[in-house]
């Protein structure tokens, strides 16, 4: 593999190339064409909808261009938009399901957050829209 930071490009031994973009600069996604995109932490993108819209315009190569979104579920507009799209397949998992995390880490974060609203979101991967019993819903 060869990483070229000035070009934001990773070239694999096979010749395949991966490009790195930032949602902080949605205009950087205008023009490039791709077969696949991996969108990490979509729910944290500050300019999420603009970046997503530009990214989708460039997903036009190959027989089945697609995007993979990995994110902690947060009730933000861009994530709700993606979840509502035809063809979206939703999977999920808890922090404990990640075989690459140390047991000490899992024990530590569960000791602090297990059983809390934050823990349901961060540890269990639950998309929590409204606080139960709230007087004013998020909408």
Helices and strands as residue ranges (DSSP letters): E 2-4, G 5-7, E 9-11, E 17-19, G 23-29, E 36-40, G 42-44, H 48-58, E 66-70, H 77-84, G 95-97, H 103-113, H 117-122
